[in-house]
Amino acid sequence: MAALPRAAPFPGPSPAAAAGLLALLSVAVALGADHGGGSRFPWDAVRLPQDVIPLHYHLLIHPNLTTLTFAGTAAIEVTVTRQTSAVVLHSKRLHITRAAVEAGSARSAQEVQVLEHRPLEQVALLTAQPLRAGHNYTLTIQYLANLSESFHGFYKSTYRTQEGELRTLVATQFEPTAARMAFPCFDEPAFKARFSITIRREPKHLALSNMPIVKSVNLTPWLVEDHFATTVKMSTYLVAFIVSDFKSISKITSHGVKISVYTVPDKINQAGYALDAAVKLLDFYEDYFSIPYPLPKQDLAAIPDFQSGAMENWGLTTYRESALLYDPKKSSASSKLWITMVIAHELAHQWFGNLVTMEWWNDLWLNEGFAKFMEFLSVSITHPELRVEDSFLSRCFDAMEVDALNSSHPVSTPVEDPAQILEMFDNVSYEKGSCILNMLRDYLTADVFKAGLVQYLQKYSYQNAKNEDLWNSMANICPTVGTDKNELQADGFCRRSQQSSSNAHWTQGQTLDVRAMMDTWTLQKGFPLVTVTVRGKNVHLQQERYVKGVDSPSSTGYLWHIPLTYVTSKSDTVQRFLMTTKADVIILPEEVEWIKFNVDMNGYYIVHYEDDGWDRLINLVKQNHTVISSNDRASLINNVFQLVRIKRLSISKAFDLTLYLKHERQIMPVLQGMHELIPIYRLMERRDMDGTEKQLQEYIVNLFKDLIEKQSWSDEGSVSERLLRHSLLLFACVHRYQPCVDKAKGYFTEWQKSNGTLSLPADVKTAVYVVGAQTSEGWDFLLSKYRLPSFNVERNNIELALSLSRSKDKLQWLMDQGLHGDIIRTQDLPSITIHVARNPSGHHLAWKFLKENWEKLVEKFELGSNSLAGIVTGVTSRYSTRSHLAEVKEFFSSLEEKSAQLRCVQQAVETIEDNIQWMDRNFEEVKTWLQNNHL
């Protein structure tokens, strides 16, 4: 970490001005003090009162990049809905030096008394005369503050030029609750207003904000004032401004919007790919939503220090460099995919989130689940060669992993304070949100789904919406095609008549009650397990909640409306059935050899087949696995291991299914097989397991050996083939498969001899670096390259390699440097800590590091943030002993209440308990199975 926040007095724009402002401060406070009646804060709730509503903010912001402070003035036009003598709004770490209120008509401002309530991050402006209902007023507040030392609020970021000079810039990150760290405001998403922003800067810098600059005024030879056009009506968390020396490249979309990508000057040659992708994607969204993008420009800025992946500020989206910069010579296929997806995500937000915003953070998923879903929908059309559909499934599996725990939460869940709000930015809001939308689209058909979205966006433009508003928009849609088959019933719902053709949707005369159905997916946590029992032509179905864990509560009271789909040995036409009760029966036209539910895993549920149902499916994939789709095969692999966790199947049965993987060539099932088997190996490796873990490692390597041998060490092939090659070679080298290790060593030696100038294929680099980093000289050489600007697009690959060293000193040094933030940026510390924790030589170090630096980590990344949660769960996820469990529980219960009660702490504890159970129950059986099944 660069430095602890300075407690120095506030040097503002100039010492004289600061002194003047501080003098004013004493006047203002003195004026207020005559107010009588002491100074009890007039409000005691986290949510602001509704009696004063902001209409328009006029902001003047003057950052000083030398003293790392800023001065500001906020003039806020408000309207009053109920008479009041106190205006309560948000302010955090701002030193207010003067505050006044003037009535819309009168030109005389009355000074006000300012009270601050730090725990709630609020200030109150107390007026001598009450503000009258139905009247407008302007609040004027002057203030000073330090630039933030973390990644939120108005914060400083630094970078080195190619010549090694350290330069400073300032940028903002306000979502969810940090706009109040840059200017006093009504910092809740429903208080939408317009913003007129003015920024003062040195002539050598450039200022950016949501809107284009309308005029620049030279105040002095060393100070310029930029005035930006007024924004549309929007939430505070979407305001953004940057002062830097960035360079840019631009293009105009076919709809006439100017798109620019801004980066530090040395990296502008890596901005071309993002610019082209953004142009394509913005055009796609304008057409898909039938709503024009309302601003004249859209800037994409790569910020050297950035905590999350990116942020959707309206008209000025910001990204971490690895999510925007692409070097055609050095970047991997996975990097291209990730960049395209992140841009698609942020641009989708310009409609979902910015134009229509959730009313409160409990419905964050209306922003994030949608943006996550739209990434797929848009990129599959604008960039079909990236084959994004190959990776959609894995995110649903990721969501299920946390959603199966008792500590999960419904997609839409009540939240109040900033830490709880931050905790909403998790796999449930993002990944589960996108998976249930995908399921809904599959259920309603693409056309009806799209029509519902467009109706929702049009109806709530520039407003705020709730969960049910979306479902109501979806329910009243009748597709225009084939109107004879769809009539809008008097109750406003579409009915579809049953067709005998393959696109027959759902059941005869059934009302599509979208809201009733989707409430079961958004208002209760977890997901259903459907148990299938075949009796001749009758297929008996039962649903219950799937829950992992020791004393998991009963799943009674949980019921979902599940859009079931299935194919059978007799028909590959997808059949559909909406299950709305605990148990039901489907009658097939004839008996079948096998039946597979949840076709392509489009539904967010898992399936258990009773009696010999699993044996039939296992035989099917052994004989001819291509009879069912690769997504279906991946879902079988996932489901079978999830069923072992809840004792529905034996581990032997799950391992029997994996045998077929020897013949698998598709990316999804291969990666899913690894994803299930490698963690089991890692659990065993953590405990001295009499050589069984070695046998398991050999089994996994042998399963994929033929496929590994087939890989060329090049960048040839489709994106999916390249992604698969990257994963396979990395897996083979990490698990010390000798032919892979030897080849990688050869490459590394050549590369080292060339002093890093030799161009290695992008998709095999990681494997080469990992092998190279195993020697002390190789590690030091990699680090020396890591520090060079020319290796910036490879930083994440090199970090992974450095984290897999067997030297404890080197691993400790990496984490310490990440905290310090000079050689290794602090933004990368969470992923480095997780890599170190997964390294057998590093798991104790990572846990010790977390315990010793907890306060610093909280200060840097914020309580409740995804970064912090990732560290907590990542460091503890491989523990499987009772002593580890006790240690983790003890440490977190020793912390203050807010830390101890974090959801990620509950997740970590539940996961360890689950691992302990798993090992106790399955270890001996795995050992026996491996002895009987040599590949």
N, C-alpha and C positions, 0 to 999 in steps of 0.2 A: 504494500500500500504506500502511495507516495508520501503522505504525511497525515498526522491526525489533524482534524479541523483546527485551524488556528483560533485562539481566543483573543486575538489582537483587537484593539478598538477599530472602528470602521473607517479606514481611509476611503472616502468616496471618490468622485471624479477629481476633486482637488481638496487638500486639507482645509482650505478656507471655506469651501462650500460645505464640507462635512461639519466644520465647526458651526457654521451658520445654521445648518439643519438641526444639529444637536441643541443649539440655543432655542430654536423654534420648538423643539421637542419639549423642553422644560416649560415653555409658554403654554403649549397646547395642553400639557398635563395639568399645569397650574390652573388654566382656564376651566378645565374639566373638574378640577378638584372642588371648586366652589359649588359644584353640583349638589352637594349635600347628600346625606343618606348613605355614606360609605360607598364601597365599590364591590358589591356582590355581583358576580357574573349573572346576567339576566336569563341564561338559557342553560339547560342541563342535558340535552339530548345529542346523540351523535349526528342525527339528521338535522339539517337547518330548518328553521321555521319557514312557513310559506307566505308570510305577510309582506315581504319585500322581494320583488322579482326583477332580475337584471334584464336590461334591453340591449345595451350597447356599452362595450368597454373601449376607452381610449387609453392605450398603454404607451408610455415612453420608457424605454429600457436602455440604460447606459452601463455596459459591462466594462471593467478595467482589467485587461488581460495581464497586466503587470502585478497589480496588488491583489488580483483574484477576488475582487469584490464587485458589486454592482449597485447602482442607484436606480430607483424607479418612481414613476408617478402613474397612478391608475385613477382615471376619471370614469366613474361607472354611472351611466344613466339607468335609473331604476323606476319601477312603478310600484305603488303601495296598494295592497289589496285590503289590509286591515290597519286601522290606526295603531301606531306604535311609537315609542320613544327610544327604541333600541334596534339598530340594524346589526344582525348577527351574520357574519360571513367567515370564510376560512382564511387562515394565514399561518404559515409555519416558518419559524426561524427568520422572520422579517422584522427589522427594527423600524417600527412606524414612527416617523418624526413629526408628521403633521396630518391632521384629518379634519375635513370640513364638509358640510352639507349645504347645498343651495337648492332652493325651490326652482322648478322649471321656469317660472315667470320672473321671480325676483333675481336681481343680480348680486344680492348681498349674501355672502356665505356665512353661516354660523359655525364657529369652531365646535368641535365635539369632544367629549371625553372618550378615550380609547381604553378598553379593558381587554386583557388577553387571558384566554383559558388554554394553557398549553396542552393538557392531556387530550382535549378534544380538537386541538389545532384550530381554534376559533378565536376571533376577536369580535368585540361588540363596540359599536359606535353609539354612544349615548347622547341624545339631543336634548337641548333645554326645552324646545317646543316640540310636541309630538308631530310626527309626519302623518299627513291626513290621507285616508283611503281615497283611491281614485285619482290621486295627484302623482306627478312625476317629479323626481329630484335627481340631482347629480351628487354622488359621493366623490370627493377628491382625497386621495391618500398618497402621501409621499413616504418613501421608505428607503432603507439601506439594507444590504445583506452580503454575506459571504457567498461566493460561488460554491456549489455543492461539491463535496469531495467524493461522493458516491456516483452511481450511474443514473440517478433520478433527480428531478428538479431541473434547475439551470446549472449545468455542471461543466467542469473543465475537462478537456481531453488533450492529449499531447501526441506528437509523432516526431520521428527523426527523418530529416531529409537524407538523400543519398550521400550527402557530404557529412552526415552525422550531426547536423545542427538540430537542437530540440526546439520544436515550435508548439505554441499553445493555441487552441481554439475553444469556443464555448458552444454548447448545444443543449437542447432540452429533451427531457423524457418525462411526460406528465402522467400518462396512464399508469395506475388508476387515480391516485390522489396526490399528485405532486405539483400540479399547477399552482397550488397555494404556497409552494416554496419559491415561486418566481414573481407572483403578484397576488395581492389580496383578491379573493374571488368567491363566488358562490359555486364551490367546486363539487357539484353533483351533476350527473349526466343529464338530468331533466331540466336544469336551468340553462336552456339554450339561449344564446345571445349573439350579437354581431361584434366583431373585433376590428378596431382600427389601430394598427401597430406602427410605432415609430421606434427606430433603433439608432443609437449613436455609436460610431465606430471610428477607428483610425483610417486614413485614406488607403493604407496598404491592404486593408481587409475588405471582405465582401460580406454583406448581410443578406440572409435568406429568411423568408417567413412563408406562411400559408399562401399568400397572394403575391402578385408581381409588385415591383416598386413603381410608384406613380411619380415621385420626384425625390431628388437628392439635393440637400442644401449644404454648402460648405459653411460651417459655423465659424471655424478658425482654420488656419492652414493645417492644423493637425487633428481636426475633428469634423466628421461628416455626419449629417442626419438623414437617414433614409425613411421615407414615408411609404408605407405599403397600402395597397387598395383595401377597402373594407371587405371583410369576409362575408360569406353567407351565414345564416343562423346556425350555430353549432355549439357543441358541448366544450367546456373548458379543457378537458383532457386531450383535445385534438389540436390545441394551439401549439405552434412550434416556431422557434427562431434559432438561427445559427450565425455566429460571427467567426469567419475563418479566412484562409487564403486559398480555398479550394479552386480547382479548375473544372470546366464542364464541357460536355458535348451535347448537342440537341438535335431533335427531329420533330416534324409536325405529323400528328396522326391523320388518318383520312377524314376524321371528323373535325380537324382543325385545332386540336389541343397541342400546345407546345410541351414536349417532354424533354427533360434534361437530366443527365446523370452528373453528380458532383462528387469529386474525390480529391484526396490530397494530390498536389501537382505531379508527383513522381508516378502516380498510379493511373493517370487518366487514360493511358493506353490499354487498361484492363476494363474499361467501361462500356465497350462497344456491344458486347453480347447482351448486357442488361438493358441497354437502350433499345435494341431491336426487339427484345422480348416484351418490354413495357409497352412499346407502340402496338404490337400485335394484340397484347392482352387488353389494353384499354379499349381498343377498337372492338374486340370481341364482347366485352361487358356492355358497352354502349348499345350494341346490337341486341345482345341476349336480353337485357333488362328493358329495352325500349325506353330508356330514360337517359337523356344526354348527361354526360359528365358536366357538372355546373360551373367549374372554374376554368379560367383561361389557360392554366398551366398545371403540370404535375412534375415536381422535382423528386429525384431519388438521390439521397445523399448517403455516402458511405462514411460512417463515423469511426475513427480509430479505436475508441473505447466505447463499448456498447454491451449492455447486460443481456438483453434477450436477442432474438434473431433480427427483428425489425419492428417498426412502429408505423401505424397508418395515418399519421397526422395529415389532415386534409390539404392536399396540394403540395405537401413537403414530407414525403415518406422517408424515414431514416432506417438505416441497415447497419449491421456489423459488416466489416469489410468482406468477410468470407461468405456473406450472403448476397453480395452484389458484384464482386470483382471476379472476372474470369480471364485467364490467360490461355488462349487456344493451344499454346505449345506445352504448358505445364499442368493445367488443371485437369482433374479426372472427370470421368463420366458422372460420378456421384455428385461432384461439385456443380456440374451443369444442371443436373436434375434439381438439386437443392435450391440453386439460385432462381431457376424458373418458377419453382413452387412458391418460394417466399415472395417473389414479385407478384405472382398471381394472387397470393393470399392478401397482401397489402392493398392491391388494386381492387379486389373484391370488397374490401372494407369501405372503399369510397362510397359504395351504396349500402352494404350491410354494416352498420356501425356508425358511419358518418352522416349519411342522408337520413337513415332511419336508425335510431339509437335505442338501446334497451332503456327502460324507465329507471331501473336501478341495477346494481351489480349482481343481484340474485339471478338475473336472466342474462348474464354475460354470454352464455352459450349462443344467444341470438346473434351476437357479433362473431364469436370465435368458431363455434361449430359450423356456422355458415361459411365463413372465410375458408375454413379448412376443407369443407366440402366443395366449395367453388373452385379451389385450386385444382381439384381433380377434373371437375367438369370442364373447366376452361382449358387446362393444359392438354387434356386428351384431344381437344379439337385444334388448338393453335399449334401444338408441338407433338403430333401423333408419334413421331419417331422416338420420343422419350418413354413411351409405353408406361404411363403413370399407373395404369390399371394393375400393373404387376406389383405395385407396392401399397395399394389401398388396404388390402386385407391385413397387412401387418399392423396397421394402426388400430384396427378394431381389436386385434389380439392384445395389443399394448393396453388399450383402454380396459379390456376385460380383466387384465392382470390386477389393476388397482380396484376395479369395480367389484371384484369377487371378494374383496376384504370387507369386514364389517365396518371398517373406518371410512368406507366410501361415502359418497353423498349423492343425492339426486342431482340430475343435470341442472335443475332450477332449484336453488336452495337459499334460505334466508341468510343474509350477511349484514353486519353492521359496521364494525370498525376496520381501519385500513389493513390490518394484518389478515383479517378474515377475507376481505375483498381480494387481497393479493393471492390468497390460497385458492381462489376460484380459477386462477389461470393455470389449470392443470389438465391432465389427460382426459378427465371426465368432460369438462367444458369443451375442449378442443376435439379430441379424437372420438369420444363417444358421441358428442354432438354431431360430428360429421357422419358417423356410421348410422345413426338412427335416421338422419336425413336421406342417406343413400337408400336405406330400407324403405322409407316413405316414398321416395321417387320410384323405386321398383314396384311398389304397391299401387301408386296412383297412375303410373305411366309418366314418361318424361314430359309429354305435352301438358297434361293436367298440372303436374308439379310446377312447371315453368309458369303457366298462366297464374297459378296461385301466388307464386313469388312476386310476379310483376304487379299483381293486384295489391299485395301487401306493401310493396315499396312505393307504389303510387299513392296509396291511401295515407301512409304515414310519413311521407316526405317532409323533412325539416321538423319532425316531431319525434316523440318517444313511444315505444311499443312494449307490450307485455307478451309473455308466452302465448296466452289464449288468442291474442290479436292475429298471430300468424296462423293458428289452426282455423280460426274463423275465415281467414282469407282463402285458405286451401279448400274449405268445405264447400264453398259456393261456386265451384268451377264446373262448367260442363264443357268438355272439349268440343271444338267446332267440327272436328272431323266426324263423319258418320253420325249425324245428329239423330237419325232415326233410331239408333240403338240406345241413345242416351236421352232421357227426358228429364228436365228439371222438375222435380216433384213440388207439390204445393209447399212442402216444408223447407224448400230451399236446398235440398240435398240432391246430388246426382245419383241416379240409380243406373246400374248397367244390366241390360238383359243378358241372360246366360247364353253364350254362343257355344257351339260345339267345336268351333275352330280353336287352334292352339293359343290364340291370344285371349281366350276367355278369361275374364278377370273376376276372381272371387265368386261369391255364390249368389244364386238366384234372388232377385228382389231385395237384396240387402242394402240398407241405408249405409252409405259411407260416412260414418261419424268420425271424422278425422280427429276432432278434439278429444272425444272419449278414448280413442285408440292411443293418440300421442301423449295424453296425460299419463297413461300407464308407463310410458318410457321416460318421461321427463320429471314426474313428481315423486317417483319412488326410486330408491337406489338399486343397484345390482341389475341382474338380467336373468332370464328364465333358462332352466334346463328342461328340455322336452324329452320325455322317455317314450320310445316307440316299441310296441310289442305287436308282432305280426301273428295273427291266427287265421290261417287260410287267406281268404280275400279281405278279412277285416283287419284294419290297422288301428290298434288302440293307442291313444295319445294321452299323456299326462304332463302337466306343467307344474314346476315348483321353482323357488328361487335357488340359484346356484350360490352356495357360500363355502368358502374355504375356512379352515380354522378349527381350533380346539373345541371351545364351547360355543360353537356358532349358534345364535339364537334360531328358533324354529322359523321356517319360512312361511308360516301360516299368515294369512292376511295379504300375501303378495299375489297379484293376478295381473297378467299382461294380455293385451290383445295382440296376438302374434300372427303376422302374415306368413303362414307356412308355405313353403314351396317344396316340391319333391320330383325326382325322376326315378324310374325303376328299370329293371332288366328288360322289361317289355316295351318301354316307351321313353325316348329321350325328350319328349315334349314336356315342358315345365308345367306341372299341375299346381294349382293354388288353392289354399284353404285358410280362411281367417279363424283362428282359434281364440274364442273369447271366454271359455270356461276352464275349470280345473282339469276336466277330463272330456274326451270326445272320441268319436270313432269315424274313420274314413272307410268307405267300402270301395275296393278296387274292382275294375271290370273282370279281372282274372287273377289267378295266383301268380306271384313273381318270385324270382330267385333272390333278388336283393332290392332294397329301396334306399335311396340316399336323400335325406331331408336337408333343407337350407341350401338350395342350389347356389353354387358359387359363393356361399357364405354371404349372401346379400342381406341376411337377417342378423340382428344382433342377439343371437341366442345359440346355445350349444345343444347337441343331440346325443342321447344315449340309446343304443339299440339293445333290447333285452334278448335273453335266450341266445340263439346262435347268430343274431343279427350282425354282430361285429365280425364273427368268423367268416361270414359270407362276404363282407366288404374287404376283409384282409385277403381272402382268397382271390377276390376280383382284382385287387391291385397287384397281387403277385403274378397272376396269369397275364393280365393285360391292363396296365394302369392307365392307358390312354382312353379307355372307355368313358371315364369321367374326366372333367376339366382339371387343369392344374390347380385352380382355386379350390375345387372340391377336394383334391388330394391334400392340399395344404390344410384345409379345415379338418379333415379326418385326423391328420397328425396332431393338430392343436387340440381337438376335442378329446382324443384318446388319452393324452397326458393330463388334461384337466379332470377327466373322470377318475384317474388314478388318485389324484389329490383328495377326492371326496369318497374314496373307497368303493366306487361303483365298479371299478375294473381292477384287475391285478396288473402290476408293473410288467409281468411277463407278456400279457396281452399287448400292451403298448409297444414293448420291444419287438414282438412278433410283427407288428405293422411296419416297424422301421426297416425290416429286412429288405423290403421291396425297393428302398431308396438307392440300392446299388444300381438300379436301372433308370433312376430318375434323372432327367436332363433339364427340367424347367426351374427357373429361379425361385419361384414362390415355395414349392414343396421342399426344395433343397435347403433354402434358408430356414424354413420352419423346422425341418428336421434338426438342423444345427442348433436352432434356438431352444429346442426342447432338450436335446442330449447334452450340449456343452455345460449348461448350468448344473446338471446332475454330476458331471465329471468335476466341476469346480467345487461343489459341495464336498465331494469325497476327498478331493485334493487337500482341502482345508484341514481334514482330520486324517491322521495316519491310518490308512485303511488296508493294511496287509496286501498291498499290490493290486487290489481290485480296481483302484482308479487307473492304474497303468493298463489293465486289460480293457477297461472301458474306453480309454483314450485310443488304444489300438483298434478297437471295434469301430469307433467313429471315423478314424482316419481310413480304415479299410472300406467302410461304406462308400466313401467319396473318392477313393483312390483312383478309380478309372477316370472319373470326371476331372480330377486334378491333373492326371497325366495328359488328358486331352487339351489342357489349356495352353495356348501359345503365350509366350511372354511378350505381348505386344498390346497395342490399343485397337486391334481390329474388332469388327463385329458391331452388332446393334447395341444400344445402350443397356438393355437387359443382360446381354452376353458379357458386356464389359463390367457391369456391376457384379455379376456372378463371379467373373474371373477375379476381380478385386477381393471379394469375400473368401473365395476358395483358396487363393494363394496365401492370403494373410492367415487364414485358419491353418493351412498346412505348415507354414513356417513357424507360427506361434506354437503349434503342437509338435514341433521338431520332427516333421516328416522329412527324412534325410535327403531324398532327391531335391526337395524344394529348398531346404536349407543350403545345400551345396550350390545350387544354381544362384540363389540370392547372394551368397557369399562372393561368388565370382563377379556378379554385377557390382556389388558394393566396392570390392577391391578396385575394379576398373574406374568406378565413379570417383573413388578417393584419389586414385593416381591422377585423374584429370583435374584434381582440385575442385570437384563439383561442377565442372563445365560440361561433362558428358550428359547428353540428354537421355534420361531413362524413360521408358514408357509410363505414362501417367498412372495407369491402373495397376502396375506392379510395383510402383515406387514404395508403397507402404510396407509391403512384404520385405523388400530389399533393405529399407531403413531399419525395420524391426530386427532383422538378423544382424545388420551392421552394428546396431547399438548394444549388442550383447558383449562386445569387448570394450575395455576402457578407452582405447584409442579411438575406436569407431564412434563411441558415444561423444567424446570430446569434439571429434571432427563434425559430427552432426550438429552439435550445439553451436559450433563456430559458424556453420552455414545458416542455422536458424536465426542468428542475429543479423543476417544480411537482408537489406530491403528486397533484394532480387529473389529471395525465397519466400516472400510473404504469402503466396497462394498455397504454399506447401506446409505452412506452420502447423496446421492441425495434424497432418500425417507425421511430421517430425516429433510433435509433442507425444503422440501415441507411442512412437518408437522409443523416445527417451524414458517414458513412463514404464516401459517393460524391461528396464535394466534389472540385473540381479543384485546391483550394489545398493545397499540400504542408504549409504551416504548420499549417493547421487539422487535417489528418490526423495530423500528428505530435502535436499537442496532445491529440487524442482518445486516442491510445495511451498517452501519458504520464499523462493523467488516470486512465485505466483502471488503470494500475499503482499510482497514488497512492491511488485508491479512495475519494475524497471525493465529487466531483461525479458521477463515473461509477463504479459499483460494480465491484470487481475481478472479481466473478463473470462480468461481461459482457465482460471483456477478450479472452478467446479469440475470441468471435464478431466483435468489432470488428476485431481484428487480421486475421482472415480476410477480412472485407469490404474492409478497406484494401488487402490484398494483391491482391484481385481488381480493384481500381480501377487503371486504367492509370497514374494519377498517383501511385499509392501503393505499387506492388509493391516498388520498391527500399527505400522507407521501412520497410515491414513486415519485410523480410529483415534490414535494418540493426538494427531494433528488437529482433528476436529474438536477434541475435548479441550486442548490447550488454547485454541484460537477461536473458540465459539463466539466470544463478544465481538472480536474483530470481524468475523464472518457476518454476523448479524448487522453490524454497522455498515459494512460494505454492500451487502446484498439485500438487506431488509428482511425483517421477520415475516414469514409467510410467503416469501418469493419462491418461485420455481427453482431458482439457482440453489437456494439453501436446502429446499426439499430434496433436490437431486443429490446433493452431497450426503444428506442424512440417510436416504434410502440406499444410495449407491455404495456407501462405505459399509453398511451393515447387511446388505442383501444376501451375502454368502455365508453368514453365520448360521451354525446349526447345532450349537451345544448349549446346555443349560447355564454354563458359567458365562458364556458370551451374553446370553439373554439377560442374566442378572446384572451384568456390567452395564449393558445398554440402558436397562430400566433405571438403574441406580444413577447413572450420569444425568439422564434427562429429568428425573424427579428432583435432582439437586438444583436445577435451574429455577429462575423465577417463573411464576405461573404461566405467563404468556408463551414462553418457549416450551415448557413442559407439555402444554396442551396442543401444540401444533399437530395438524393432521398427519404430517410426514412422520412424526414420532410414533403415532399409533400404527401407521402403516409398517414402519420398521419393526416394531415389536411383534405385530401379527405375522409378518413374513418370517421372522426368526422362529416363532412358535411353530409355524407351518413347516419350516425346514426341519426342525427337530423331529416332529411327528413323521415327516416323510422318510427321514433316515432310519428312525426306529422301525418303521413299518416295512420299508422296501429294500434296505441294504442287502440283507441275506439273500433275498430272492433275485436281485440283480446279479449278485455274485454267482449264484447257481446257474442263472440263465446264460451268463457269459461263458461259463465253463462248458455248457452244452451246445453253444451256438458259435462255433468258430467260423469266421468268414473265410 
